Amino acid sequence: MTNSESASNHQLGALPARDGSPQRDLLVALMASVVASLPVFLVGALAVQIRSSLHFSTSELGFIVTFSYLGAAMWSVPSGLLAERIGGVRVLKFAPLTGGVLLVGLATITTSWVTIGVLLFFSGMVSASIATGSNLFLAKRTDPAHQGLIFGIKQAAIPTASLLGGVAVPAIALTVGWRWAFVGAAVLALLTFLLVPAPATSLSERRAERSATSLPNLRRTPLIVLGIGLGLGVFSATGVAAFLVIDAVRIGIGHGNAGLTVAIASAAAVIGRVITGFLADRRGGRHFPVVATMMGIGALGYLALAVGASTRLHWLYVAGAIFALGVGWGWNGLFNFATIHTHRHAPARATGITQVGGRLGGMLGPLVLGVVATNLSFPAAWVVAGISTGSGAIAVMIGRRLLLRSREEPAPTTLSST
């Protein structure tokens, strides 16, 4: 990092907060992000047991997951504005607690797929708040020289939630029942609430500070195009996460092993996000091309998944799942880091815009792939996922070009490193 970049970061408030603990801040953001992601991934991983209990179809499962991402998409931009106005720490103080209440609801009052869908809608709004709030929280409180790794670890929370969902199948759903998995997630939400540090300033002081300075302008077009690329990639990942267990059971993989397949693939995504973040801090630039390359490799993984599903070759199916989710979903942390890296003056607002695409992709992925799987086949659904991810790689590169042309970043040396 150059001296001019360090000075710019200091002016933008990107250095660690006084009296803050970087390790604790990262742990809080990681736990909050896991809590935000758990509801939808638990529903996907426990779909076989939940459907057996509440009696709904594959298409209705797609609608259920869709409600979560609809709520997140609708609240994504407002959540970014809210986080910039009241501070990321306040968002992280109350959003996990709200999410915990919704998780208790999923464990206790669900009697139909409609009930689950309504609760997931509000869980999606909580997820959007945690995403933008934690991005701002970490951008302001951690060292910019290590933020690639930090955001890689933070975004690893999403596949971690998928991993926990997979583990919950043999450990909880097949033993004491699927509802207890949501109770365990609610306990994690409570622990997160208790770990969040107190705000350094009062809310009135925060408002006075924000009213004294106007919000900086953002060039929306590059962010929208990047968000489209993000959405196309998330479209595939969330669709696969929602239906992978069901399809694995269909081709002869046992219920427990199907859950472990999701866990292994999700673990690969966790490792991928951490490694790409670690390398980003040492590479110093060209982050979006790396994102596009990983998406291209992930597209091949989805095609391998389709072949394994159609031929019932279990080893190929598992390998395809690992590449599809491990590499084809391991770029998410790097994408957010690159977006924040080029918009340090407004990280919550910038990621709030791109996350609209991601949330819409998450909303449409389970819905569309569920319809394709129901009316055609699961292999056909995985082919659609591969095409979507490949198209997302192209969109990311177009968005990067537009971002470079816009000269949005105040310091040209920082913008040129996208």
C-alpha positions in Angstrom: 0.0 0.0 0.0 1.4 3.4 -1.0 1.7 6.4 1.4 -1.0 8.2 -0.5 -3.3 5.3 -0.1 -2.6 5.1 3.7 -3.3 8.8 4.0 -6.5 8.4 2.1 -7.6 5.5 4.2 -7.0 7.6 7.3 -9.0 10.5 6.0 -11.9 8.1 5.2 -11.9 6.6 8.7 -10.8 3.1 7.6 -8.2 2.6 10.3 -9.1 0.6 13.4 -11.4 2.2 15.9 -9.8 3.4 19.2 -9.8 0.8 21.9 -11.2 -1.8 19.5 -10.0 -5.4 19.3 -9.5 -6.6 15.7 -9.9 -10.2 16.7 -13.2 -9.5 18.6 -14.5 -7.3 15.8 -13.9 -10.0 13.2 -15.4 -12.7 15.5 -18.5 -10.5 15.9 -18.9 -9.9 12.2 -18.3 -13.6 11.4 -20.9 -14.8 14.0 -23.4 -12.2 12.9 -23.0 -13.2 9.2 -23.5 -16.9 10.2 -26.7 -16.0 12.0 -27.9 -14.0 9.0 -27.3 -16.9 6.6 -28.5 -19.8 8.8 -32.3 -19.6 8.4 -32.4 -20.1 4.6 -29.6 -22.7 4.6 -31.1 -24.7 7.4 -34.3 -24.8 5.5 -32.4 -26.1 2.4 -30.3 -28.7 4.2 -33.3 -29.9 6.3 -35.7 -29.8 3.3 -36.3 -33.6 3.3 -37.2 -33.7 6.9 -39.2 -30.5 6.8 -41.2 -31.5 3.7 -42.0 -34.9 5.3 -43.4 -33.1 8.4 -45.2 -30.2 6.7 -46.0 -31.8 3.3 -45.0 -29.4 0.5 -43.5 -29.8 -3.0 -40.1 -29.0 -4.5 -41.6 -26.0 -6.2 -43.0 -24.7 -2.9 -39.6 -25.2 -1.3 -38.2 -22.9 -4.1 -40.9 -20.3 -3.2 -39.9 -20.6 0.5 -36.3 -19.8 -0.1 -37.3 -17.0 -2.6 -39.1 -15.2 0.2 -35.9 -14.8 2.1 -34.0 -13.2 -0.7 -37.0 -11.0 -1.6 -36.9 -9.5 1.8 -33.1 -9.0 1.6 -33.3 -7.5 -1.9 -36.0 -5.0 -0.8 -34.1 -3.9 2.3 -30.5 -4.0 0.8 -30.2 -0.3 -0.3 -32.1 1.1 2.7 -30.0 -1.0 5.0 -26.8 0.6 3.6 -28.2 4.1 4.1 -29.3 3.2 7.6 -25.9 1.7 8.5 -24.0 4.8 7.2 -26.3 7.0 9.3 -26.4 5.2 12.7 -23.2 3.2 12.5 -22.4 -0.5 11.8 -22.0 -1.4 15.5 -25.6 -0.4 16.2 -26.8 -2.5 13.4 -24.9 -5.5 14.6 -26.1 -4.9 18.2 -29.8 -5.4 17.3 -30.1 -7.3 14.0 -28.8 -10.6 15.4 -31.2 -10.4 18.3 -34.1 -9.9 15.9 -32.8 -12.8 13.8 -32.8 -15.0 16.9 -36.4 -14.2 17.6 -37.3 -15.3 14.0 -35.2 -18.5 14.4 -37.3 -19.3 17.5 -40.4 -18.7 15.4 -39.1 -21.1 12.8 -38.6 -23.7 15.5 -41.9 -23.3 17.2 -44.8 -21.8 15.1 -44.2 -23.2 11.6 -47.2 -25.3 10.5 -47.0 -24.9 6.7 -44.6 -23.7 4.0 -46.4 -20.3 4.0 -45.4 -19.8 7.6 -41.8 -20.6 6.9 -41.8 -18.3 3.9 -43.1 -15.3 5.9 -40.5 -15.8 8.6 -37.8 -16.2 6.0 -38.9 -12.9 4.4 -38.2 -11.0 7.6 -35.0 -13.1 8.1 -33.9 -11.8 4.7 -34.3 -8.3 5.9 -32.2 -9.1 8.9 -29.6 -10.6 6.6 -29.4 -7.5 4.5 -28.9 -5.3 7.6 -26.1 -7.6 8.9 -24.4 -7.6 5.5 -24.1 -3.9 5.1 -23.7 -3.2 8.8 -20.8 -5.7 9.1 -19.2 -4.3 6.0 -19.2 -0.8 7.4 -18.2 -2.1 10.9 -15.1 -3.9 9.5 -14.1 -1.2 7.0 -13.9 1.4 9.7 -12.4 -0.8 12.5 -9.8 -3.0 10.8 -6.4 -2.4 9.1 -6.8 -1.8 5.4 -3.6 -3.8 4.8 -5.3 -6.9 6.0 -8.9 -6.4 4.8 -8.7 -8.9 2.0 -8.2 -11.7 4.5 -10.7 -10.1 6.9 -13.5 -9.9 4.4 -12.6 -13.3 3.1 -13.1 -14.8 6.6 -16.2 -12.7 7.1 -17.8 -13.9 3.8 -16.8 -17.5 4.7 -19.7 -17.2 7.2 -22.2 -17.9 4.4 -20.8 -21.3 3.3 -20.1 -21.9 7.0 -23.9 -21.6 7.5 -24.4 -24.0 4.6 -21.9 -26.4 6.2 -23.7 -26.2 9.5 -26.9 -26.9 7.7 -25.4 -30.0 6.2 -24.0 -31.2 9.5 -27.4 -30.6 11.1 -29.0 -33.3 9.0 -27.2 -36.4 10.6 -26.5 -34.6 13.9 -29.9 -33.1 14.8 -32.6 -33.7 12.2 -32.2 -37.5 12.1 -31.9 -37.7 15.9 -33.9 -35.2 17.9 -35.8 -33.5 15.0 -35.3 -30.6 12.6 -36.9 -28.0 14.8 -34.0 -28.2 17.3 -31.6 -27.1 14.6 -33.3 -23.7 14.6 -33.2 -23.5 18.4 -29.4 -24.0 18.2 -29.1 -21.2 15.7 -31.2 -18.9 17.9 -28.7 -19.6 20.8 -25.9 -18.5 18.5 -27.8 -15.3 17.6 -28.1 -14.5 21.4 -24.3 -15.1 21.9 -23.6 -12.7 19.0 -25.8 -10.0 20.5 -23.9 -10.3 23.8 -20.4 -10.1 22.1 -21.1 -6.9 20.1 -19.2 -4.0 21.6 -20.9 -0.8 22.8 -20.9 2.1 20.3 -18.1 4.7 20.8 -20.5 7.6 20.5 -24.2 8.2 21.3 -26.8 8.1 18.6 -27.4 11.9 18.9 -23.6 12.5 18.4 -23.6 10.1 15.4 -26.5 12.0 13.9 -24.9 15.3 14.5 -21.7 14.1 12.8 -23.6 12.8 9.8 -25.6 15.9 9.4 -22.5 18.0 9.4 -21.2 16.2 6.3 -23.2 15.3 3.2 -23.2 11.8 1.9 -20.8 11.4 -1.1 -22.1 10.7 -4.5 -21.8 7.2 -6.0 -21.5 6.2 -9.6 -24.3 3.7 -9.7 -23.9 2.2 -13.2 -20.7 0.3 -12.5 -22.1 -0.9 -9.2 -25.3 -2.1 -10.8 -23.4 -4.0 -13.5 -21.2 -5.6 -10.9 -24.3 -6.4 -8.9 -25.7 -8.2 -11.9 -22.6 -10.3 -12.1 -22.8 -11.0 -8.4 -26.5 -12.0 -8.8 -25.8 -14.4 -11.6 -23.3 -16.2 -9.5 -25.4 -16.2 -6.4 -28.4 -17.4 -8.5 -26.5 -20.7 -9.1 -25.0 -21.1 -5.6 -28.2 -20.6 -3.7 -30.2 -22.8 -6.0 -27.7 -25.6 -5.6 -27.6 -25.2 -1.8 -31.3 -25.4 -1.7 -31.7 -28.6 -3.7 -28.4 -30.5 -3.5 -29.5 -32.7 -0.6 -32.7 -33.6 -2.3 -30.9 -34.5 -5.6 -28.2 -36.4 -3.8 -30.8 -38.6 -2.1 -32.5 -39.0 -5.5 -29.4 -40.5 -7.1 -28.9 -43.0 -4.3 -26.7 -41.1 -1.8 -28.1 -41.7 1.7 -29.7 -38.9 3.8 -26.7 -38.6 6.1 -24.1 -38.7 3.3 -26.1 -36.2 1.3 -25.9 -33.8 4.2 -22.2 -34.4 4.5 -21.8 -33.7 0.8 -23.2 -30.3 1.3 -21.0 -29.8 4.4 -17.8 -30.8 2.4 -18.7 -28.6 -0.5 -19.5 -25.7 1.8 -16.2 -26.3 3.7 -14.4 -26.0 0.3 -16.2 -22.6 -0.2 -15.0 -21.5 3.3 -11.4 -22.4 2.5 -11.7 -20.8 -0.9 -12.9 -17.4 0.5 -10.2 -17.3 3.1 -7.4 -18.2 0.7 -8.5 -15.7 -1.9 -8.7 -13.0 0.7 -5.2 -13.8 2.0 -3.8 -13.6 -1.5 -5.7 -10.4 -2.3 -3.7 -8.5 0.4 -0.5 -9.6 -1.2 -1.6 -9.2 -4.8 -2.7 -5.6 -4.2 -5.0 -5.3 -7.2 -6.9 -6.9 -10.1 -9.4 -8.5 -7.7 -12.4 -8.5 -10.1 -10.5 -10.5 -12.8 -9.8 -13.2 -10.1 -13.5 -13.2 -9.2 -14.4 -13.7 -12.9 -11.9 -16.6 -13.3 -13.2 -18.4 -10.2 -16.8 -18.0 -11.5 -15.7 -19.6 -14.8 -14.2 -22.6 -13.0 -17.3 -22.8 -10.9 -19.4 -23.0 -14.1 -17.5 -26.1 -15.1 -18.2 -27.5 -11.6 -21.9 -27.1 -12.2 -21.6 -29.0 -15.5 -19.8 -31.8 -13.8 -22.6 -31.9 -11.2 -25.1 -32.2 -14.0 -23.2 -35.1 -15.6 -22.8 -36.9 -12.2 -26.5 -36.5 -11.5 -27.6 -37.8 -14.9 -25.1 -40.8 -14.8 -25.5 -41.4 -11.1 -21.8 -41.4 -10.6 -21.5 -40.5 -7.0 -17.8 -39.6 -7.1 -18.3 -37.2 -10.0 -21.4 -35.7 -8.3 -19.5 -35.0 -5.1 -16.5 -33.6 -7.1 -18.8 -31.4 -9.1 -20.4 -30.1 -5.9 -17.0 -29.3 -4.4 -15.9 -27.3 -7.5 -19.3 -25.7 -7.9 -19.5 -24.4 -4.4 -15.8 -24.4 -3.4 -14.5 -22.4 -6.4 -17.7 -21.2 -7.9 -18.9 -19.7 -4.6 -15.5 -19.0 -3.1 -15.2 -15.6 -4.7 -17.9 -13.8 -2.7 -15.6 -12.4 0.0 -13.1 -11.1 -2.7 -16.0 -9.5 -4.6 -17.1 -7.6 -1.5 -13.5 -6.6 -0.6 -12.9 -5.3 -4.2 -16.2 -3.3 -4.0 -15.3 -1.8 -0.6 -11.6 -1.2 -1.7 -12.9 1.1 -4.4 -15.5 2.8 -2.3 -13.9 3.4 1.0 -15.9 6.6 1.5 -19.2 4.8 1.4 -18.7 1.0 1.9 -22.2 0.2 3.3 -23.9 2.2 0.5 -21.8 0.6 -2.3 -22.2 -2.9 -1.1 -25.9 -2.2 -0.5 -26.3 -1.5 -4.2 -24.3 -4.5 -5.4 -26.1 -6.7 -2.9 -29.4 -6.0 -4.6 -28.2 -8.1 -7.5 -26.9 -10.7 -5.1 -30.2 -10.9 -3.3 -32.3 -11.0 -6.5 -30.0 -13.8 -7.7 -30.6 -15.6 -4.4 -34.3 -15.1 -4.8 -34.6 -16.3 -8.4 -32.1 -19.2 -8.1 -34.1 -21.5 -5.9 -37.3 -20.5 -7.7 -36.1 -21.0 -11.2 -34.0 -24.0 -10.6 -36.8 -25.6 -8.6 -39.2 -25.1 -11.5 -36.6 -26.5 -13.9 -35.9 -29.5 -11.7 -39.6 -30.2 -11.3 -40.6 -29.9 -15.0 -37.4 -31.1 -16.6 -34.7 -32.7 -14.3 -32.1 -31.8 -11.8 -29.3 -32.3 -14.3 -31.0 -29.6 -16.5 -31.2 -27.3 -13.5 -27.4 -27.7 -12.9 -26.7 -26.9 -16.5 -28.7 -23.7 -16.1 -26.7 -22.9 -13.0 -23.5 -23.3 -15.0 -24.6 -21.0 -17.7 -25.7 -18.4 -15.2 -22.3 -18.4 -13.4 -20.4 -18.2 -16.7 -22.5 -15.2 -17.7 -21.8 -13.7 -14.3 -18.1 -13.8 -14.9 -18.6 -11.8 -18.1 -20.8 -9.2 -16.3 -18.1 -8.8 -13.6 -15.5 -7.9 -16.2 -17.8 -5.4 -17.9 -18.6 -3.8 -14.5 -14.9 -3.6 -13.7 -14.3 -1.8 -17.0 -17.1 0.7 -16.3 -15.7 1.2 -12.8 -12.2 2.0 -14.2 -13.7 4.5 -16.6 -15.9 6.2 -14.0 -12.9 7.2 -11.9 -15.2 6.9 -8.9 -12.4 6.4 -6.4 -11.0 9.7 -5.0 -7.4 8.4 -5.2 -6.7 7.2 -8.8 -3.9 4.8 -7.6 -6.5 3.0 -5.5 -9.1 2.8 -8.2 -6.7 1.4 -10.8 -6.1 -1.6 -8.6 -9.6 -3.1 -9.0 
